[in-house]
């Protein structure tokens, strides 16, 4: 039986089992044992069922058939080099570029590539820390070291590893790990170190998950913390927490706060006019009396302490003050938003105070204000006839 001179084949190298996708190639029989394969697409088996009948595939087959027919008509030798000449391909240059790329890919593993890219980027401290945390997790997993390791099966294994290593790690947190890794697998595919980003496989479609409900402190809980008698170290952390809870500053922005250059006095009320380190968004927020009291106590500076140490001591504050909610420095920022909304500050103004670029971020806090809902519901009930 005579073989088709030009045909379309799928997954010639049997990559679907490991990678989740295979190459769609045009196969051209030129002479006995002389074949040329041209990759035109990569897809999973489900996509292949439709793609093989597409206009794109038919057009590619027609092009190559006409070229081969022309070569036969002109009595040219049916070689790959002659075919490439008709296609306008410089075989020598293409081979050299491939060899350089393969040499670099063999010299540089995926984790090395990951670190090289981080070094090139100008990252903010928090972003750099997140990239490093993910890198350390990849090292502990130990199965995504080389470019050859970047298969859907290994990515799925990394997801399983993250769940098993720490059962308390939330799904949104794990999804964020994948977002970081995906950034670099996509770059590896763009640089042609790998044929295709493994995250395009159906095996690697991971749910975002729902974040745990935020539990900010209500005003009576903040007052309890303010009035609690604490030791020197716990007291300093409590004061920093109170400063953030009555200004809305995040931990990192509080450590960057400078009273002389970042405040403005308008009719006796002092405001902080600043820019968030994390996002670069501007904010304009009041220094409420409890926060001002902290500043006066520390000569208009805020206590300086690492975030980790602050959160460690806040667990002690939580116990000493009999607060039945987990305390972290970020809870202080949440508490400010809740406090402002509970006093009917318009949500647009709260967003400006917090430095939120999107009001939907601020709306998250409005969902948990039972007290405000009860008050408005009571007023509405009295008005309805």
C-alpha positions, 0 to 999 in steps of 0.5 A: 500500500502506497504511503501518503506523501503528506499526512497529519500525525499526532503524538508521535513521541508518545508524550501525552501520558507524561505531559498531558499533551502531544504535538500535531505534526505534518509528516512528509515522505521525501524518499526511502527513510527520508522524512521531515516532521513539521510541528504545527500545534500542541494540544491534548487528545480532546482538542486534537479530535476537533483540530485535525479537521480544522481549516488550518490543518487542511491549509498546511497539508495543501501547502506541503503537497504543492511543494513536493509536487513542484519538486517532483515536476522539476526533478529535484532531489527529494531531500530535507535541505531542498524542501527547506529551501522552498520553505525559505528556511536556513537549515544551518542557522536553524540548527545552530540556534537549536543547538545553542538553545539546547546547550543553554537548557542543559546547562541551566535547570529549571530552578536555576532559571527560576533564580536567574529570573528573580535576580533580573527583576526589581521586586518589592520586598514582599514579592521577593519573599513570596518568590523565595518561599515558593522556591524553597517549597520547590526544592523540598518537593525535589521533582521539578529541578530540570526543564525535563521535569516540567510535566503535568504529572509532576506539577500535579505532584507538587500540588499534592505535596503542598497539601500533604506537607502542611494540612493547614495550608489553605487552597487560596495559598496553594493556588498562589504558589501555582501562580508563581510557578506558572509565571516561570513555566510560561517563560520557559515555554516562551524561550523554547526550553520546553515545548509547552507550558504544563499548566495548559494541561487539564491535569493542572487546572487547580481551584482557586478556593475560598479564603477563610472569613476575616475576623477583625476586632470590633470596637469593644475588643480593641478597647479591651486590648488598649486597657490591658496591662502587659509586659514591656515586649508585649506592650510594644507590640500591642501599641504597634497593633493599636497604631495600625488598627486606628490608622489602617496602615499595614505592618510594612507601611507602619514600619515605613511611617515618618511623622515629619514627612508623611502627615498633614494637619487639617483643622486640628485633625492629623492625616497620613498622606502616603503611598502603599509599599505593596501596591504603590497606591496612594492613601489618605487616612486620619490618625485617630486618637488612640493611634495619636496616643501611641505616637506621643508615647514613642516621641512620634515614632512607631515601635520597630519590630519584625513582622514575625516577632510581632505576630508571635507576641500578639498570640501572647497579647491574645491570651492576656487580653482574653481575645477569642480571635487569632491576632496578627498585624494584618488583623489590625488593618482589617479592624480599622476598615470594619470600625470605619464602616461601622460608623457609616463612613462611606465605603468610597472614603474607606477605600481611599483611606486604605489605599484600595485601588478597587472598591470591591476589596473594601466591600469584603469588610462590609459583608461582616458588619452585623452590627451596622446591618442590625442598626439600619434594619431597625431604622428601616423597620421603624420607617416602614408602615 
